[in-house]
Amino acid sequence: MIFSAFEVYEEATFLLAKRLVLSGFISYGFVVIGSGTIVL
């Protein structure tokens, strides 16, 4: 019971971290595109 709950928590933490990294890359890409457009 405790082990399965820990497994679910671990999986949720991993998914959250993956989503945070993905959104970070997306926002970083938008910043790069925006600054590139300003430069051009």
Buried (B, 14 or more C-beta within 10 A) or exposed (E): EEEEEEEEEEEEEEEEEEEEEEEEEEEEEEEEEEEEEEEE
